[in-house]
Amino acid sequence: PKSFQGCFIKWMKRYQIDLKQGVIAIDGKTSRRSYDGKGKALHVVSAFASEKRLVLTQEKVSEKRNEITAIKAILEWLDVKGGMVTIDAMGCQTDIADTIVEKGGDYLLGLKGIQGTLHDDVKVFFESDRLHSESTTPLKTFSTLEKGHGRIEKRTCCVCTDVLWLTERHPRWKSISAIVQVESERQLAKHTTRETRYFITSRAADAEAMLQTSRSHWAVENSLHWVLDMSFGDDQSRIRKDNAPMNMAILKHMTLNMIRHAKAKSTRLSVRRMRKLAGWQDSILTEIISQNLDSI
């Protein structure tokens, strides 16, 4: 797998993919049926270009709690200059944030209780009207309202760039430029659910941009992990011996990248449909495997 992974990285490096101002979402996925009774199920952390919808690289980890090591390995070679790297709370680490900034990129990192008091301090700030009134920088807010499929969803993003008090309380986080709160309210029939998420970021952007960035992170779930399950049967795959699970994971990522590029140029067929057609028509197969990604 290490040799094959090296080939994948060289293959993707050949193409000057413009990631400036784009979102690079990093997240992990477990291939649930790759467990063979001895070793654990395969867990792969992937870097996904949300706008281009391309897999940039992937790293195998022994289990989910070891994602931090894989994220660091991905960042070693990934060119993030000018881009925005988004990671969930598992990757909210000072050394990861510093690496991204040193390489010329920015980050949007999710917060949860695992970061000690950092999450609590940000949460208390946004919940306290008194702190709002004392802030030297007013909050930037932006809201969206979406209706569809019987659901009404309202999202509100608040951004504050007055973070000196936070960096003083957490001196290891000197690269923080803003804190972000995203509130989601979903109404489906008679049921209403509410969720509030908090982030830190090195880019002092407006609330509209931060809301879009936070939503772009979910492309790694919807446009990669979900597609792997629905179009490639990843969770149902019983390939589980030796190096086969990781090699197949890389091969699926390569195939998805080629199909995505072919779809963008010539057809609006689904990924699953194009895979089926490639088995029926040599012309479709040739079109997919001969993709020249230089134009990306």
N, C-alpha and C positions, 0 to 999 in steps of 0.2 A: 504493500500500500504506500509506503514512503516514496518508492520510485515512481509509482503511478501518480501520486500526489504532486511530485516534482514536475512530471510531464504536464499535468493540468495547469500548474502555475505558469510554466513556460509558455504553454498554449495561450493562456489569457494575457500574459505579458506582451505577446506579439501585437496585440491590438491596443491602440492608444484610446482607451475608453475614457471619455471626458466625464469626470465625476465632480467637477467644480460646481459648487452651489447645489449639488445633488445630495441625496440621502443614502448612506451606506448602513443598512440595518444588519446587526449581528445578533444571532439567536441560535439556540440549539434545538435538535429534534431527535427523538428516540425511535428507532425502527423496532417496534414492539415485539414482533415475532422472530427477531434475529437471536433471541435467547435460545441456547442449545442445551441447557441443563447443567453446563459447567461454567462457562464465562457469562458475563452479563450482556444484556441487549446492547446493540450498537447505539451510541449517542454521538451525534456529529454536530459541531458548531459551524455554521455557515455565515459568510459575509455576502450580502445580497444588495445589489444596486437597485434601489426601489424604482427609480424612474426608467432605467433601462431594462429592468426586470431580468437581470443576468446574475448568475452565481459567480462570484469573484474567486472564492476559494472555500475550503472547508478543512476542519481539523477534527480528528477523532479524540474522544475523551473516554475514560473508563466509566464515568457516571456523571450525572448532571452537576453535582456539587464541584466538579473539577473544571467547569467551563472557564474559569478565570485563566487557567494555564493556556487553554486553547485560544482565548481571545488575545492574549499577549503574543502568542506565536503568529496569529493572523496579522496583527498590527506590525510585526517585524518587517514584512515585505510589502504590505498593502500601501499603495500611494493614496493618502487621504488628503493631500494638499488642496485646500479650497472647499473640501466637502464637509458634510455634517454626519458624524458617526453617532448612531442611536443604539443604545444597549439598555436592556432592562436592569432591574435593581441588582441582579447577580453580578454585573460588570461595573457597578459603581464603586470603583477603587481609585485611589489617588494616583497610583503608578500607571494605571491604564489611561486616566485622564491626562496626565502629564505627557505620556507618550504621544497621544493624539495631537496635543497642542504643539509639542516639539516638532512634529512632522508637518505642521502647517495646517492642520485641520481643526474642526470644532466638534464639540460633543453635546449630546442631549442624553442625560443619564437618568433613569428612573430611580425613585427613592422608596425605600421601605424601612421597616424597623431594624433591618440587619446592619444599617450604617450607624448604629448607636443613636446619638442625640441629633444628628444632622437632619433626619426625616422629621423628628418632633419639632425642631426649631423652625423649619420651613412651614410645617403645618400650623403651628401656633401663630406664626406671623400672618398668614393669610386669614386665619380665623379671628384675629384680634383687630377690631376697629380702631382701637387706641393706637396700635402700631401703625396702622394705615395713615392715620391723621398726622403722626409724627414723622412719617417718611419724607425725606427731602425730594424724592422722585415719585411722582404720582404713578399709580398702577395703570398699565396699558391693558385694555380689555378688548375682546373680540368674540362675537357669538355667531353661531350658524344654526339654522333650523332645517331639518330634512324630513320629508314625508315620503313614504313608500312601503309597499308590501304590508299595509295595515299597521305600520309603526311610525311614530313621531319621535324624533330624536333631536334634542337641543344640546349643543356643546358650547361651553363658555371657557375661554382661556384668559388667564390673568398673568401678566409678566411684570416683575419688579426688578429694576436694575440697581436699586439701592441695597447693595449686599455687603457693604463694608463691615457692618455689625456681624454678619455671618462668617466672613473670612477671619475676623478677629477671634470669634469663638472657636473656629476650626482652622487654625493657621496652616494646616497641610493642604487645604483647598484654596490655594491662592489664584487658581485660574478661573474660578467662578465669576461670571459676568452678570448673570441674572438667575432668578428663581422663577419657576413656572408652576401654575396650578391649572389643571384641566378638569372641569366638571361636566359630567355627562348625565343627562336625564332621558330615559327611554320610556315611552308610553306605548304599550301593546295591549289593545282591548282595554280591560279595566285594571291592568297591572302596570305599575310605574316603578322603575328601578333607578337608583341614583348611585353614581360612582365618582369619587374624587381622587385624582392622581397628582403626584408632585414630582417635579424634575429640577435638576440643576443643569446649567448650560454655560458654555464659554463664549457664546455668541449673543450679544445684546440686541436681538432682533425684536420686531414688533410682535404683538399678540397673534395676529393673523398668520404670520410665518411660523411661529412656534406651534400653533394648532395644526397647521398643515404638516409640519415636521413630525409631530407626535403621531399623527394618523399615518404618515408614510412608513413609520416603523412597522406597522402591522402588515405591510406588503410581504414581509418575510414569512408571515403566517399564511396569508391569503393567496399570494402568488407563487409561493415556493412550497411550504410544508403541505398545504391543502392540496395543491396540484400533484405533488409527489404521491399523496395517498389516493386521490381520486383518479388520476391519469396513469400512474405507474404502479398502483397497488403496493406502495411501500410498506404500509403497516401490515398488510396481509402476506407479504413475501416471507417464505420459509427458508430463504438462503441464509445459512447460519454457521457454516463450518469454516474454520481457519480464517484466511484473509478475504474470503469471498464477500461478506457483507460490506466492508469498507470499499473494496474495489468496485462493487456494484453501485454503491452510493455515489462515487466519483463519476462513474459511467452515466448514471442517471442525470447528474448535473450537467455533464457535457452534452448529452442528448437534448435536455431541456433548453440549454442555451442556443443550440443550433435550430431547434424547432421554433423557438421564440423569434429568432431573427428571420427565419423563412416566413413565418406568419405575418410579421410586420411589413414585409415587402410584397407579398403576393396573394395572401388569402386571409379570410376571417374565420377559418375553421378552428375548432378547439384543438388543444394539444392532444387530447385523446383521439380525436378524429384523424388528425394528421399522422399519428403513430399507426393507426389502422390502415390508412391509405398507403403509407410507406411500405406496408407488407403486401399490398395488392398491386401497386404500380411502381415500376422501376424509375419512372420519370420523377415521381414525388420523392422517392428515396434518394435519388441522385441530387435533387434540388436541396434536400435537407443537409446531407453530409458534405456537400461542396460549398457550404456557406463561407463567404469571405467577410469576416467581421471587421475588416479595416474601415468600413463605412459607419461603424457605430459611433 
